[in-house]
């Protein structure tokens, strides 16, 4: 696999320098402290901080800006940020109204945000944490390991909008938790990604096969099945994603179909049409949708479907203005 | 020798860092069997940070040395392994205040405390197919040999850590990324347990010297 990079060690910092130069109106990158923050803090409000392993772009760094994150802490590829970054981000963006951490449910993220929170709690910062664990692939005695996947984008958007509206920390955290509770994700891959440090594929997948129930970062799935036509793939994704949601006639949903980084628009948007059909067949009303590469796994071909069972409040926060690299709509402030 | 001295601790940390840097490709390959193949690369960043911390050479006691190493790891490695290895050294450092040598019994108490703190932070226990599966049997040997000479105690711990790491090949992962494909894993030594056995092998060599 050929990659545009100088060395594996500089790939992430090169991305961050490039990101800041591409969007000087939106963000600042602080290379000393390893954090990305909003270019302008805006009116005082609850601050939202997230972070995770790099390689899942645009996740978190591409969602820094008005209406979403105040700061993102990028780790090295597929590895969580370290406490020093999270501490620096919190100290930079806390405007005295408290800070919400959006933490994906991986051991590294849980432990490092936990260590940072312990350090900062002693300094008087008011911090709430919401853990995102929308991945339905893991169940039974592995249920506690459910990964944070596509719902992370929804949580960052909706909590970001709630914070922007002036809601206090406990309300912003409640919006985030409700979003997690009402969202589920299921993912499939048609091939592995290649970690820049190792240069080799995360797994081998024979032609004609689909890896089912994958996570991010080259994590293998639950099983391997023959790749069916796209309408059957959509049916399987919808089946798994909505199984735990109360989707009956007229249920309102917000749908995120994210590519894993290596699936062309032609295929992804085509797949979305079948997802839409499969959801409507179950009586769901697709109220809003987002299709594209939003939570990825480097160049992995594949897709993850996230379904949020929405309501008036969540849809209103979804429609609120947002101005980031990866999501932009509504009137600019 | 009935004590582990500050220079021996420095030799241990230096050897561990060198071994991790030498072995990081193998650790990546072990991790790739169930995870994303990054354990070696991540820990190599920690090894470089350990070398930088050792180069500063301003430690007055065991606590200062181990705390600087722990903070270096916590803030360079990332992931679960960074938090867990960092916690290990930070907990060890709690037992070194004002000390320039440890008895075998001190060593056992310090590692026992670190083991408990790591299990609590990571919500893992022995048998989950993690680095704990090399650490726990090593701590058990430190306990058994707590009245023995340091070199003998550390050699027993190193053998137990290596055997514990080997046994992870037969375990079903119940924590961390390895668990995601747990129905399909097997036959490979856990990468974290492998790096933990390097830590005790280096300790054994440093105490024999």
Contacts between the chains, C-beta under 8 A, distances in Angstrom:
chain1	res1	chain2	res2	distance
A	8	B	41	7.7
A	53	B	78	7.7
A	53	B	79	7.6
A	75	B	78	4.7
A	75	B	79	7.2
A	76	B	38	7.9
A	76	B	41	7.9
A	76	B	42	7.0
A	76	B	45	7.4
A	76	B	78	5.8
A	77	B	38	7.1
A	78	B	36	4.8
A	78	B	38	5.8
A	79	B	38	5.9
A	79	B	42	5.4
A	79	B	77	7.8
A	79	B	78	4.2
A	79	B	79	4.1
A	79	B	82	7.8
A	80	B	78	5.1
A	80	B	79	5.1
A	80	B	80	7.6
A	80	B	82	7.7
A	81	B	78	6.3
A	82	B	74	6.4
A	82	B	75	4.7
A	82	B	76	6.7
A	82	B	77	7.2
A	82	B	78	5.1
A	82	B	82	6.2
A	83	B	74	5.9
A	83	B	75	6.5
A	84	B	74	7.8
A	84	B	75	4.3
A	106	B	80	7.7
A	106	B	177	7.7
A	107	B	79	7.5
A	107	B	80	3.6
A	107	B	83	7.9
A	107	B	122	6.4
A	107	B	175	7.0
A	107	B	176	5.3
A	107	B	177	7.8
A	108	B	78	6.3
A	108	B	79	3.6
A	108	B	80	4.5
A	108	B	81	7.8
A	108	B	82	7.2
A	108	B	83	6.8
A	111	B	80	5.8
A	111	B	83	3.6
A	111	B	84	7.3
A	111	B	121	5.8
A	111	B	122	6.6
A	112	B	78	7.0
A	112	B	79	7.8
A	112	B	82	7.1
A	112	B	83	5.5
A	114	B	83	8.0
A	114	B	121	7.5
A	115	B	74	6.9
A	115	B	83	6.1
A	137	B	180	7.8
A	138	B	179	8.0
A	138	B	180	6.7
A	141	B	174	7.7
A	142	B	174	8.0
A	142	B	179	5.9
A	142	B	180	7.7
A	142	B	182	6.8
A	145	B	175	7.6
A	145	B	179	5.5
A	145	B	180	6.9
A	147	B	180	7.5
A	195	B	36	6.1
A	195	B	37	5.6
A	195	B	38	6.3
A	197	B	28	7.2
A	197	B	37	7.9
A	197	B	38	6.6
A	197	B	41	4.2
A	198	B	28	5.3
A	198	B	32	6.8
A	198	B	37	4.7
A	198	B	38	7.5
A	198	B	41	7.3
A	200	B	32	7.3
A	200	B	37	7.3
A	202	B	32	6.7
A	202	B	36	5.8
A	202	B	37	6.4
A	215	B	177	8.0
A	215	B	180	5.7
A	217	B	36	4.5
A	217	B	177	7.4
A	218	B	36	4.3
A	218	B	37	7.2
A	219	B	35	7.3
A	219	B	36	6.6
A	219	B	177	5.8
A	219	B	180	4.9
A	219	B	181	7.0
A	220	B	34	7.7
A	220	B	180	6.9
A	220	B	181	4.1
A	220	B	184	6.8
A	221	B	181	6.9
A	222	B	181	7.1
A	222	B	183	6.9
A	223	B	183	7.9
